[in-house]
Amino acid sequence: MTARERLESLGGCADVGGLRAAVSDVCAQFGKVTKIDVLMMTAAQKRRALCFLRLESSAQEQLLIASLGATRLGEDLLVIVDLAN
């Protein structure tokens, strides 16, 4: 299973703590996760988790961006996980 497929499979996580650990686990293959914050939101009947994270180096972060489609938002990377309703 690819990293992107693993990330997409996280939609069934039941709580923020479980999602934080699961996202950290998926992203760890690119380098050590040094920061992760998760915010849950609901908009237009869709539940999403906004995961803001940092890795040890910008080279590792570039690999994560390329592999998972993450976005750089200021100093952080943003990974969005669509959650089950």
C-alpha positions as CSV (number, residue, x, y, z in Angstrom):
1,M,0.0,0.0,0.0
2,T,1.4,3.4,-0.9
3,A,1.7,6.3,1.5
4,R,-1.2,8.1,-0.2
5,E,-3.4,5.0,0.0
6,R,-2.5,4.7,3.7
7,L,-3.4,8.4,4.2
8,E,-6.8,7.9,2.5
9,S,-7.5,4.9,4.7
10,L,-7.3,7.1,7.8
11,G,-10.8,8.4,7.3
12,G,-12.2,5.9,9.8
13,C,-10.2,7.1,12.7
14,A,-12.6,7.7,15.6
15,D,-10.8,10.5,17.5
16,V,-8.1,13.2,17.3
17,G,-5.6,11.2,19.3
18,G,-5.9,8.2,17.1
19,L,-5.8,10.3,13.9
20,R,-2.7,12.2,15.2
21,A,-0.9,8.9,15.8
22,A,-2.0,7.4,12.5
23,V,-0.9,10.5,10.5
24,S,2.4,10.6,12.3
25,D,2.9,6.9,11.5
26,V,2.2,7.5,7.7
27,C,4.5,10.6,7.6
28,A,7.3,9.0,9.5
29,Q,8.5,7.1,6.4
30,F,9.7,10.5,5.1
31,G,11.5,11.5,8.3
32,K,11.0,12.2,12.0
33,V,7.8,14.1,12.7
34,T,8.8,17.0,15.0
35,K,5.4,18.6,15.3
36,I,1.8,17.6,14.6
37,D,-1.5,19.5,15.3
38,V,-4.8,18.2,14.2
39,L,-8.0,20.3,13.8
40,M,-11.3,18.7,12.9
41,M,-13.8,20.6,10.8
42,T,-17.2,20.1,9.1
43,A,-18.2,22.1,6.0
44,A,-20.8,21.3,3.4
45,Q,-21.7,18.0,5.1
46,K,-18.0,16.8,4.8
47,R,-15.9,16.1,7.8
48,R,-12.2,16.7,7.5
49,A,-9.1,16.8,9.6
50,L,-6.5,19.5,9.0
51,C,-3.1,18.1,10.0
52,F,-0.3,20.6,10.4
53,L,3.1,19.0,10.8
54,R,6.8,19.5,10.5
55,L,9.7,17.1,9.8
56,E,13.3,17.5,10.7
57,S,14.5,18.8,7.3
58,S,13.1,20.7,4.4
59,A,14.3,17.9,2.1
60,Q,12.2,15.4,4.0
61,E,9.2,17.8,3.8
62,Q,9.6,18.1,0.0
63,L,9.4,14.3,-0.3
64,L,6.3,14.3,1.8
65,I,4.7,17.1,-0.3
66,A,5.5,15.2,-3.5
67,S,4.2,11.8,-2.2
68,L,1.1,12.9,-0.3
69,G,0.1,16.1,-2.0
70,A,0.6,18.1,1.1
71,T,0.7,21.9,1.0
72,R,3.1,24.2,2.7
73,L,1.3,26.7,4.9
74,G,3.8,29.1,6.4
75,E,6.3,27.0,8.2
76,D,4.0,23.9,8.5
77,L,2.9,21.3,6.0
78,L,-0.8,20.8,5.7
79,V,-2.2,17.3,5.1
80,I,-6.0,17.0,4.8
81,V,-7.7,13.8,5.7
82,D,-11.4,13.3,4.6
83,L,-13.2,11.6,7.5
84,A,-16.2,9.2,7.4
85,N,-19.5,10.9,8.2
